Amino acid sequence: MSRTTTMTVRLSGALSDFVAANVSETGAYENVSEYIRDLIRRDKERAEREAFDRLKAELTRAFATPESTYHSLTAAEVIARNKA
């Protein structure tokens, strides 16, 4: 079950004005909490997408590498290499 956390954020000047413009009758959000939750969700999705893209790039390089460059390793060797 998820928990709820209350956080306080202080904004001034241009940032405060920008939030106010997005949270109003004519803005995209009904309240600041809704706006902040959406920003956090988008940032989380961006971070996950970047991690996936890095993994995909690594796998693409690995599959493009000639098989002759690979050498067999035991499980113990892999574990030891990853601990280093």
Biopython code that builds the backbone (N, CA, C, O; Angstrom):
import numpy as np
from Bio.PDB.StructureBuilder import StructureBuilder

atoms = [
    (1, "MET", "N", (0.839, -1.176, 0.000)),
    (1, "MET", "CA", (0.000, 0.000, 0.000)),
    (1, "MET", "C", (0.883, 1.237, 0.000)),
    (1, "MET", "O", (1.887, 1.288, 0.711)),
    (2, "SER", "N", (0.516, 2.223, -0.787)),
    (2, "SER", "CA", (1.331, 3.430, -0.884)),
    (2, "SER", "C", (1.045, 4.370, 0.278)),
    (2, "SER", "O", (-0.019, 4.329, 0.897)),
    (3, "ARG", "N", (2.014, 5.205, 0.547)),
    (3, "ARG", "CA", (1.853, 6.170, 1.625)),
    (3, "ARG", "C", (1.813, 7.566, 1.029)),
    (3, "ARG", "O", (2.298, 7.787, -0.081)),
    (4, "THR", "N", (1.248, 8.488, 1.748)),
    (4, "THR", "CA", (1.158, 9.876, 1.321)),
    (4, "THR", "C", (2.149, 10.699, 2.118)),
    (4, "THR", "O", (2.233, 10.576, 3.340)),
    (5, "THR", "N", (2.896, 11.536, 1.422)),
    (5, "THR", "CA", (3.859, 12.417, 2.053)),
    (5, "THR", "C", (3.517, 13.844, 1.705)),
    (5, "THR", "O", (3.257, 14.164, 0.545)),
    (6, "THR", "N", (3.514, 14.699, 2.700)),
    (6, "THR", "CA", (3.290, 16.120, 2.456)),
    (6, "THR", "C", (4.642, 16.805, 2.381)),
    (6, "THR", "O", (5.501, 16.619, 3.243)),
    (7, "MET", "N", (4.815, 17.606, 1.327)),
    (7, "MET", "CA", (6.056, 18.334, 1.131)),
    (7, "MET", "C", (5.746, 19.808, 0.929)),
    (7, "MET", "O", (4.683, 20.173, 0.427)),
    (8, "THR", "N", (6.685, 20.638, 1.327)),
    (8, "THR", "CA", (6.534, 22.073, 1.144)),
    (8, "THR", "C", (7.579, 22.547, 0.147)),
    (8, "THR", "O", (8.758, 22.214, 0.264)),
    (9, "VAL", "N", (7.142, 23.323, -0.829)),
    (9, "VAL", "CA", (8.043, 23.866, -1.837)),
    (9, "VAL", "C", (7.847, 25.370, -1.877)),
    (9, "VAL", "O", (6.716, 25.853, -1.915)),
    (10, "ARG", "N", (8.944, 26.108, -1.870)),
    (10, "ARG", "CA", (8.869, 27.565, -1.954)),
    (10, "ARG", "C", (9.284, 28.017, -3.339)),
    (10, "ARG", "O", (10.351, 27.658, -3.836)),
    (11, "LEU", "N", (8.425, 28.809, -3.950)),
    (11, "LEU", "CA", (8.707, 29.364, -5.268)),
    (11, "LEU", "C", (8.506, 30.868, -5.218)),
    (11, "LEU", "O", (7.663, 31.377, -4.480)),
    (12, "SER", "N", (9.282, 31.551, -6.002)),
    (12, "SER", "CA", (9.089, 33.002, -6.082)),
    (12, "SER", "C", (9.320, 33.459, -7.511)),
    (12, "SER", "O", (9.834, 32.711, -8.343)),
    (13, "GLY", "N", (8.942, 34.667, -7.775)),
    (13, "GLY", "CA", (9.206, 35.278, -9.071)),
    (13, "GLY", "C", (8.609, 34.527, -10.236)),
    (13, "GLY", "O", (7.442, 34.136, -10.224)),
    (14, "ALA", "N", (9.447, 34.336, -11.250)),
    (14, "ALA", "CA", (8.998, 33.740, -12.501)),
    (14, "ALA", "C", (8.465, 32.316, -12.316)),
    (14, "ALA", "O", (7.507, 31.923, -12.981)),
    (15, "LEU", "N", (9.079, 31.547, -11.418)),
    (15, "LEU", "CA", (8.595, 30.179, -11.188)),
    (15, "LEU", "C", (7.196, 30.180, -10.586)),
    (15, "LEU", "O", (6.330, 29.411, -11.004)),
    (16, "SER", "N", (6.987, 31.031, -9.620)),
    (16, "SER", "CA", (5.669, 31.136, -8.990)),
    (16, "SER", "C", (4.617, 31.586, -10.005)),
    (16, "SER", "O", (3.504, 31.062, -10.032)),
    (17, "ASP", "N", (4.977, 32.550, -10.827)),
    (17, "ASP", "CA", (4.053, 33.035, -11.865)),
    (17, "ASP", "C", (3.729, 31.942, -12.873)),
    (17, "ASP", "O", (2.588, 31.806, -13.316)),
    (18, "PHE", "N", (4.735, 31.176, -13.225)),
    (18, "PHE", "CA", (4.538, 30.092, -14.188)),
    (18, "PHE", "C", (3.580, 29.040, -13.634)),
    (18, "PHE", "O", (2.677, 28.586, -14.337)),
    (19, "VAL", "N", (3.777, 28.654, -12.377)),
    (19, "VAL", "CA", (2.877, 27.677, -11.748)),
    (19, "VAL", "C", (1.467, 28.245, -11.685)),
    (19, "VAL", "O", (0.503, 27.553, -12.013)),
    (20, "ALA", "N", (1.341, 29.491, -11.268)),
    (20, "ALA", "CA", (0.021, 30.121, -11.156)),
    (20, "ALA", "C", (-0.697, 30.134, -12.505)),
    (20, "ALA", "O", (-1.912, 29.949, -12.561)),
    (21, "ALA", "N", (0.039, 30.350, -13.582)),
    (21, "ALA", "CA", (-0.572, 30.370, -14.911)),
    (21, "ALA", "C", (-1.071, 28.983, -15.322)),
    (21, "ALA", "O", (-2.037, 28.863, -16.075)),
    (22, "ASN", "N", (-0.407, 27.937, -14.823)),
    (22, "ASN", "CA", (-0.815, 26.572, -15.157)),
    (22, "ASN", "C", (-1.873, 26.016, -14.218)),
    (22, "ASN", "O", (-2.493, 24.993, -14.509)),
    (23, "VAL", "N", (-2.082, 26.690, -13.089)),
    (23, "VAL", "CA", (-3.062, 26.261, -12.097)),
    (23, "VAL", "C", (-4.072, 27.392, -11.945)),
    (23, "VAL", "O", (-3.915, 28.289, -11.117)),
    (24, "SER", "N", (-5.092, 27.323, -12.754)),
    (24, "SER", "CA", (-6.121, 28.367, -12.709)),
    (24, "SER", "C", (-7.316, 27.876, -13.512)),
    (24, "SER", "O", (-7.313, 26.760, -14.033)),
    (25, "GLU", "N", (-8.317, 28.704, -13.605)),
    (25, "GLU", "CA", (-9.498, 28.321, -14.383)),
    (25, "GLU", "C", (-9.141, 28.123, -15.852)),
    (25, "GLU", "O", (-9.736, 27.282, -16.527)),
    (26, "THR", "N", (-8.187, 28.879, -16.345)),
    (26, "THR", "CA", (-7.774, 28.744, -17.743)),
    (26, "THR", "C", (-6.543, 27.853, -17.904)),
    (26, "THR", "O", (-6.150, 27.543, -19.029)),
    (27, "GLY", "N", (-5.932, 27.439, -16.797)),
    (27, "GLY", "CA", (-4.742, 26.591, -16.848)),
    (27, "GLY", "C", (-5.091, 25.127, -17.043)),
    (27, "GLY", "O", (-6.263, 24.755, -17.091)),
    (28, "ALA", "N", (-4.071, 24.310, -17.154)),
    (28, "ALA", "CA", (-4.259, 22.885, -17.419)),
    (28, "ALA", "C", (-4.555, 22.079, -16.165)),
    (28, "ALA", "O", (-5.008, 20.938, -16.257)),
    (29, "TYR", "N", (-4.305, 22.658, -14.985)),
    (29, "TYR", "CA", (-4.457, 21.920, -13.726)),
    (29, "TYR", "C", (-5.386, 22.659, -12.781)),
    (29, "TYR", "O", (-5.464, 23.887, -12.788)),
    (30, "GLU", "N", (-6.099, 21.870, -11.957)),
    (30, "GLU", "CA", (-7.029, 22.455, -10.999)),
    (30, "GLU", "C", (-6.352, 22.954, -9.740)),
    (30, "GLU", "O", (-6.829, 23.891, -9.100)),
    (31, "ASN", "N", (-5.213, 22.316, -9.375)),
    (31, "ASN", "CA", (-4.503, 22.747, -8.171)),
    (31, "ASN", "C", (-3.016, 22.437, -8.299)),
    (31, "ASN", "O", (-2.601, 21.694, -9.188)),
    (32, "VAL", "N", (-2.231, 23.007, -7.415)),
    (32, "VAL", "CA", (-0.781, 22.866, -7.470)),
    (32, "VAL", "C", (-0.364, 21.404, -7.263)),
    (32, "VAL", "O", (0.553, 20.925, -7.930)),
    (33, "SER", "N", (-1.020, 20.704, -6.357)),
    (33, "SER", "CA", (-0.667, 19.301, -6.109)),
    (33, "SER", "C", (-0.818, 18.455, -7.369)),
    (33, "SER", "O", (0.038, 17.621, -7.667)),
    (34, "GLU", "N", (-1.891, 18.665, -8.099)),
    (34, "GLU", "CA", (-2.115, 17.927, -9.342)),
    (34, "GLU", "C", (-0.990, 18.227, -10.340)),
    (34, "GLU", "O", (-0.486, 17.326, -11.011)),
    (35, "TYR", "N", (-0.609, 19.488, -10.425)),
    (35, "TYR", "CA", (0.453, 19.906, -11.336)),
    (35, "TYR", "C", (1.789, 19.266, -10.953)),
    (35, "TYR", "O", (2.490, 18.740, -11.818)),
    (36, "ILE", "N", (2.144, 19.305, -9.681)),
    (36, "ILE", "CA", (3.409, 18.745, -9.216)),
    (36, "ILE", "C", (3.436, 17.233, -9.419)),
    (36, "ILE", "O", (4.450, 16.688, -9.855)),
    (37, "ARG", "N", (2.333, 16.548, -9.110)),
    (37, "ARG", "CA", (2.279, 15.095, -9.323)),
    (37, "ARG", "C", (2.506, 14.755, -10.793)),
    (37, "ARG", "O", (3.218, 13.801, -11.107)),
    (38, "ASP", "N", (1.902, 15.533, -11.699)),
    (38, "ASP", "CA", (2.079, 15.291, -13.121)),
    (38, "ASP", "C", (3.535, 15.527, -13.533)),
    (38, "ASP", "O", (4.085, 14.747, -14.312)),
    (39, "LEU", "N", (4.161, 16.576, -13.028)),
    (39, "LEU", "CA", (5.565, 16.837, -13.339)),
    (39, "LEU", "C", (6.457, 15.692, -12.857)),
    (39, "LEU", "O", (7.377, 15.277, -13.563)),
    (40, "ILE", "N", (6.185, 15.187, -11.664)),
    (40, "ILE", "CA", (6.990, 14.091, -11.109)),
    (40, "ILE", "C", (6.786, 12.822, -11.939)),
    (40, "ILE", "O", (7.751, 12.120, -12.241)),
    (41, "ARG", "N", (5.546, 12.525, -12.307)),
    (41, "ARG", "CA", (5.280, 11.345, -13.140)),
    (41, "ARG", "C", (6.020, 11.439, -14.469)),
    (41, "ARG", "O", (6.621, 10.465, -14.922)),
    (42, "ARG", "N", (5.974, 12.619, -15.093)),
    (42, "ARG", "CA", (6.662, 12.811, -16.378)),
    (42, "ARG", "C", (8.171, 12.654, -16.216)),
    (42, "ARG", "O", (8.829, 12.056, -17.067)),
    (43, "ASP", "N", (8.716, 13.184, -15.136)),
    (43, "ASP", "CA", (10.158, 13.068, -14.900)),
    (43, "ASP", "C", (10.540, 11.616, -14.656)),
    (43, "ASP", "O", (11.583, 11.159, -15.124)),
    (44, "LYS", "N", (9.699, 10.887, -13.922)),
    (44, "LYS", "CA", (9.943, 9.462, -13.662)),
    (44, "LYS", "C", (9.908, 8.684, -14.977)),
    (44, "LYS", "O", (10.764, 7.830, -15.210)),
    (45, "GLU", "N", (8.938, 8.965, -15.829)),
    (45, "GLU", "CA", (8.849, 8.312, -17.131)),
    (45, "GLU", "C", (10.081, 8.629, -17.982)),
    (45, "GLU", "O", (10.600, 7.743, -18.662)),
    (46, "ARG", "N", (10.556, 9.876, -17.955)),
    (46, "ARG", "CA", (11.738, 10.281, -18.703)),
    (46, "ARG", "C", (12.962, 9.501, -18.221)),
    (46, "ARG", "O", (13.737, 8.995, -19.032)),
    (47, "ALA", "N", (13.135, 9.404, -16.899)),
    (47, "ALA", "CA", (14.271, 8.679, -16.333)),
    (47, "ALA", "C", (14.216, 7.201, -16.716)),
    (47, "ALA", "O", (15.245, 6.610, -17.042)),
    (48, "GLU", "N", (13.033, 6.605, -16.681)),
    (48, "GLU", "CA", (12.879, 5.201, -17.061)),
    (48, "GLU", "C", (13.162, 5.001, -18.544)),
    (48, "GLU", "O", (13.786, 4.013, -18.932)),
    (49, "ARG", "N", (12.701, 5.939, -19.377)),
    (49, "ARG", "CA", (12.936, 5.864, -20.820)),
    (49, "ARG", "C", (14.437, 5.980, -21.124)),
    (49, "ARG", "O", (14.957, 5.256, -21.973)),
    (50, "GLU", "N", (15.128, 6.890, -20.429)),
    (50, "GLU", "CA", (16.571, 7.045, -20.624)),
    (50, "GLU", "C", (17.321, 5.784, -20.203)),
    (50, "GLU", "O", (18.260, 5.366, -20.882)),
    (51, "ALA", "N", (16.915, 5.178, -19.093)),
    (51, "ALA", "CA", (17.557, 3.938, -18.642)),
    (51, "ALA", "C", (17.320, 2.824, -19.660)),
    (51, "ALA", "O", (18.234, 2.055, -19.959)),
    (52, "PHE", "N", (16.116, 2.732, -20.187)),
    (52, "PHE", "CA", (15.807, 1.725, -21.199)),
    (52, "PHE", "C", (16.628, 1.958, -22.457)),
    (52, "PHE", "O", (17.152, 1.011, -23.044)),
    (53, "ASP", "N", (16.743, 3.220, -22.875)),
    (53, "ASP", "CA", (17.515, 3.547, -24.076)),
    (53, "ASP", "C", (18.994, 3.194, -23.901)),
    (53, "ASP", "O", (19.633, 2.721, -24.842)),
    (54, "ARG", "N", (19.546, 3.423, -22.689)),
    (54, "ARG", "CA", (20.932, 3.037, -22.436)),
    (54, "ARG", "C", (21.100, 1.523, -22.519)),
    (54, "ARG", "O", (22.064, 1.034, -23.108)),
    (55, "LEU", "N", (20.162, 0.783, -21.929)),
    (55, "LEU", "CA", (20.217, -0.675, -21.984)),
    (55, "LEU", "C", (20.097, -1.164, -23.417)),
    (55, "LEU", "O", (20.832, -2.055, -23.842)),
    (56, "LYS", "N", (19.168, -0.576, -24.157)),
    (56, "LYS", "CA", (18.977, -0.966, -25.556)),
    (56, "LYS", "C", (20.249, -0.711, -26.371)),
    (56, "LYS", "O", (20.626, -1.534, -27.205)),
    (57, "ALA", "N", (20.908, 0.423, -26.134)),
    (57, "ALA", "CA", (22.153, 0.731, -26.846)),
    (57, "ALA", "C", (23.244, -0.272, -26.499)),
    (57, "ALA", "O", (23.984, -0.711, -27.379)),
    (58, "GLU", "N", (23.352, -0.639, -25.223)),
    (58, "GLU", "CA", (24.342, -1.633, -24.812)),
    (58, "GLU", "C", (24.074, -2.981, -25.474)),
    (58, "GLU", "O", (24.996, -3.640, -25.955)),
    (59, "LEU", "N", (22.812, -3.385, -25.494)),
    (59, "LEU", "CA", (22.468, -4.664, -26.111)),
    (59, "LEU", "C", (22.719, -4.634, -27.621)),
    (59, "LEU", "O", (23.166, -5.624, -28.200)),
    (60, "THR", "N", (22.432, -3.507, -28.248)),
    (60, "THR", "CA", (22.674, -3.374, -29.687)),
    (60, "THR", "C", (24.158, -3.527, -29.985)),
    (60, "THR", "O", (24.534, -4.221, -30.929)),
    (61, "ARG", "N", (25.017, -2.872, -29.171)),
    (61, "ARG", "CA", (26.466, -3.012, -29.350)),
    (61, "ARG", "C", (26.899, -4.452, -29.104)),
    (61, "ARG", "O", (27.725, -4.988, -29.842)),
    (62, "ALA", "N", (26.346, -5.077, -28.071)),
    (62, "ALA", "CA", (26.731, -6.447, -27.748)),
    (62, "ALA", "C", (26.364, -7.413, -28.876)),
    (62, "ALA", "O", (27.159, -8.282, -29.234)),
    (63, "PHE", "N", (25.173, -7.264, -29.429)),
    (63, "PHE", "CA", (24.749, -8.171, -30.490)),
    (63, "PHE", "C", (25.463, -7.890, -31.808)),
    (63, "PHE", "O", (25.519, -8.755, -32.681)),
    (64, "ALA", "N", (26.013, -6.676, -31.956)),
    (64, "ALA", "CA", (26.750, -6.339, -33.172)),
    (64, "ALA", "C", (28.207, -6.793, -33.110)),
    (64, "ALA", "O", (28.888, -6.836, -34.134)),
    (65, "THR", "N", (28.681, -7.129, -31.924)),
    (65, "THR", "CA", (30.063, -7.571, -31.740)),
    (65, "THR", "C", (30.224, -8.982, -32.304)),
    (65, "THR", "O", (29.394, -9.854, -32.047)),
    (66, "PRO", "N", (31.286, -9.204, -33.068)),
    (66, "PRO", "CA", (31.500, -10.550, -33.632)),
    (66, "PRO", "C", (31.604, -11.608, -32.530)),
    (66, "PRO", "O", (32.196, -11.377, -31.476)),
    (67, "GLU", "N", (31.028, -12.744, -32.798)),
    (67, "GLU", "CA", (31.014, -13.817, -31.806)),
    (67, "GLU", "C", (32.429, -14.275, -31.444)),
    (67, "GLU", "O", (32.659, -14.776, -30.344)),
    (68, "SER", "N", (33.365, -14.103, -32.363)),
    (68, "SER", "CA", (34.745, -14.533, -32.118)),
    (68, "SER", "C", (35.428, -13.733, -31.001)),
    (68, "SER", "O", (36.449, -14.167, -30.467)),
    (69, "THR", "N", (34.870, -12.566, -30.644)),
    (69, "THR", "CA", (35.471, -11.753, -29.580)),
    (69, "THR", "C", (35.016, -12.193, -28.190)),
    (69, "THR", "O", (35.565, -11.737, -27.187)),
    (70, "TYR", "N", (34.035, -13.058, -28.124)),
    (70, "TYR", "CA", (33.529, -13.535, -26.835)),
    (70, "TYR", "C", (34.375, -14.689, -26.330)),
    (70, "TYR", "O", (34.942, -15.447, -27.117)),
    (71, "HIS", "N", (34.457, -14.817, -25.015)),
    (71, "HIS", "CA", (35.088, -15.994, -24.433)),
    (71, "HIS", "C", (34.244, -16.468, -23.253)),
    (71, "HIS", "O", (33.570, -15.681, -22.587)),
    (72, "SER", "N", (34.301, -17.753, -23.021)),
    (72, "SER", "CA", (33.468, -18.360, -21.976)),
    (72, "SER", "C", (33.941, -17.945, -20.594)),
    (72, "SER", "O", (35.140, -17.822, -20.341)),
    (73, "LEU", "N", (32.981, -17.732, -19.706)),
    (73, "LEU", "CA", (33.257, -17.436, -18.307)),
    (73, "LEU", "C", (32.407, -18.348, -17.440)),
    (73, "LEU", "O", (31.286, -18.707, -17.800)),
    (74, "THR", "N", (32.946, -18.709, -16.317)),
    (74, "THR", "CA", (32.149, -19.460, -15.343)),
    (74, "THR", "C", (31.315, -18.462, -14.547)),
    (74, "THR", "O", (31.572, -17.259, -14.569)),
    (75, "ALA", "N", (30.332, -18.972, -13.857)),
    (75, "ALA", "CA", (29.512, -18.100, -13.015)),
    (75, "ALA", "C", (30.368, -17.414, -11.959)),
    (75, "ALA", "O", (30.160, -16.236, -11.665)),
    (76, "ALA", "N", (31.310, -18.122, -11.396)),
    (76, "ALA", "CA", (32.192, -17.543, -10.374)),
    (76, "ALA", "C", (33.021, -16.388, -10.950)),
    (76, "ALA", "O", (33.249, -15.384, -10.276)),
    (77, "GLU", "N", (33.470, -16.542, -12.207)),
    (77, "GLU", "CA", (34.249, -15.469, -12.843)),
    (77, "GLU", "C", (33.390, -14.227, -13.076)),
    (77, "GLU", "O", (33.852, -13.102, -12.888)),
    (78, "VAL", "N", (32.161, -14.433, -13.479)),
    (78, "VAL", "CA", (31.244, -13.303, -13.685)),
    (78, "VAL", "C", (30.983, -12.597, -12.369)),
    (78, "VAL", "O", (31.010, -11.368, -12.309)),
    (79, "ILE", "N", (30.735, -13.348, -11.329)),
    (79, "ILE", "CA", (30.478, -12.750, -10.003)),
    (79, "ILE", "C", (31.701, -11.984, -9.533)),
    (79, "ILE", "O", (31.574, -10.867, -9.032)),
    (80, "ALA", "N", (32.876, -12.560, -9.684)),
    (80, "ALA", "CA", (34.111, -11.885, -9.253)),
    (80, "ALA", "C", (34.337, -10.606, -10.052)),
    (80, "ALA", "O", (34.739, -9.588, -9.489)),
    (81, "ARG", "N", (34.086, -10.649, -11.351)),
    (81, "ARG", "CA", (34.258, -9.465, -12.195)),
    (81, "ARG", "C", (33.289, -8.352, -11.789)),
    (81, "ARG", "O", (33.656, -7.177, -11.785)),
    (82, "ASN", "N", (32.074, -8.718, -11.453)),
    (82, "ASN", "CA", (31.068, -7.721, -11.096)),
    (82, "ASN", "C", (31.289, -7.149, -9.701)),
    (82, "ASN", "O", (30.802, -6.059, -9.399)),
    (83, "LYS", "N", (32.008, -7.862, -8.854)),
    (83, "LYS", "CA", (32.318, -7.341, -7.519)),
    (83, "LYS", "C", (33.446, -6.317, -7.571)),
    (83, "LYS", "O", (33.560, -5.468, -6.687)),
    (84, "ALA", "N", (34.272, -6.398, -8.594)),
    (84, "ALA", "CA", (35.440, -5.506, -8.707)),
    (84, "ALA", "C", (35.047, -4.097, -9.085)),
    (84, "ALA", "O", (35.910, -3.230, -9.219)),
]
sb = StructureBuilder()
sb.init_structure("model")
sb.init_model(0)
sb.init_chain("A")
sb.init_seg("    ")
for serial, (resi, resn, name, xyz) in enumerate(atoms, 1):
    if name == "N":
        sb.init_residue(resn, " ", resi, " ")
    sb.init_atom(name, np.array(xyz, "f"), 0.0, 1.0, " ", f" {name:<3s}", serial, name[0])
structure = sb.get_structure()
